[in-house]
Amino acid sequence: MSFLAFLLLGLIAGAIAKAILPGRQGGGWFVTLLLGVVGAMLGGWLGSVLFGANLQEFWSLQTWLLAIGGSIVVLLIYGLIVGGSRRRES
């Protein structure tokens, strides 16, 4: 998969993960892109380690599910870090 396709996958996976998670997550499109790319990397790595998944195809359902799942995990961690610091400031 090319680098541009990977960025597009990360952006869309991050946006889908934000839509799936309840509540309001902060950050604009750039934060969504970063978290989505990190989530896609995490999901791809976990998928290859745990399930032996091959993530070379952009249009593969397996690739998208692992990227979205990884993005959800990264968004949850991001929410705990950012949400925890906001509560302490108030």
C-alpha positions, 0 to 999 in steps of 0.5 A: 500500500502506498504512503498516500493510501495509508494516510487516506486509510488512517484519516477515514479510520480515525473519522469512523472511530470518532463516529463510533465512540460515544461522547465528544472527542476533541481535536480537528481533522489533523488530530483525527488524521494522526490518531487514525494513522497511529491506530491503523499502524497499531491495528495492523501490527496487532493483526499481523502478530496475533492473527497473521493478517496480510495488510497489503490491500487497500480495499480489503475488509480485514485491513479496514476493520483492523485500522478502525479497531486500532483507531478506536483503541488509540482514541480511547487512550487519547481521551483518557490522557486529554480528558484526565488533564482537563479534569485536573485543571478545572 
